[in-house]
């Protein structure tokens, strides 16, 4: 077959542009998400009633007819919108890219869209295109401009997904894509200069072919424009966990954790549950340690101003980043696949950053690092040398590093220690017992097997079990145990808040010659950063004794698997979601 050389050149160019764009995006690590649209006018209140759920879903929640909802446009005149101020806020926060809702599920274009009159210039008394201002300011202030675009759900177009109260007929998605999505994407990609990425969202009904065609369309117009994972069908340039979801361990490939400052995305008058700066900084660190960017949202009010609690929080993160940014920007994830009870790690070349989430013990020990440490010092006072003494555990051969942190001044929310290494960090793979005795076995670090042929059970890229439908399938870990003794064993499962929890199955753990069997019950809940969104439920399985140090093998089976719930949750896998097994010293 003859190959046209011009196509090769073009595709190589396109790939190079995409790779460079992805590298730039990854190095940025922190972005500003902006949900702004007509929904900021009702701000979560409709006909005098507070509507539950996130603010931008108000039209759907109340099944407001298009003819009524669209009248909001006549009231949209945001006199306090100031693009320079918003971009400056992103800069102050240390955010290097900005993603704003060009069109959300309500179908209203927040920019000048000649192809569709339902837009901010043609349909509001403001008659103004805020994206032009933002594009200008982003360029001036060195922030990458990106657009959010709802490619599937559109409650305004008769063939967009999910408006069945105005348009009960079967949807013709191709017609919607042709009439609305493609013309609007072309506008977004030609009217505002280079666009960093299109943040597609909520691929609930579009087909793989449709997602692939949209991706091709974007890349053809701007080869360097990235496409978010929620284009659907695994076709994005990077992945996105669920909203406000933090995966349990390090991830393979590129990811972006998207999160809110309170609970809503679009502004709501009555959501005052703001996350503290400590939590936000730690989420940023944790994201970076797991190979994910952090995209943190503000929901401006209908007058264009940014709620004051959002401003103070973003500035708070910015203050921390200004001093500690070297441990975040341009870093690679932790060399370890698992988490640590004391904090997280990031890497840059031969430097390993230890991020402490609370004041560490004076004599701190790190296990599993194989690379020689040349120097240890606090990131903020690099001239302070922290004594670092390596040794090898006689029984297991495990490398141990003793750090004397007497001269480390701990400052919240996160204090960073930089380890200069003799080479890129190399570590012992697999779970390692912590100095305090804890053994944490993440699903992401498990082996999957079966007593009968190939297992059906799998582990998702985010580190949860999936398709656990057969009793013959199992998970198995090999952990390095330095200090044997007695342990309480806990099984930890998860689910999305409000969705059915995957309890009731019967688990069996085989370890150290014992077999512990128990129904998965709610004996407790883990206290962790995203517990409000994805609770982690503890089942206490029982107690075991381990006689000697070395490799500890633990196998988890399900002896009884309940049928899936009748009402299928929108997002969650229906089989039991196992995150972790923990061995806590007695
Ligand atoms: O339905 C949307 C929601 O309104 C919001 O835009 C978030 C942001 O990640 N995405 C969807 C839900 O996942």
Boltz pocket constraint, residues with backbone or C-beta under 6 A from the ligand:
constraints:
  - pocket:
      binder: B
      contacts: [[A, 54], [A, 56], [A, 57], [A, 201], [A, 202], [A, 243], [A, 258], [A, 265]]
      max_distance: 6.0
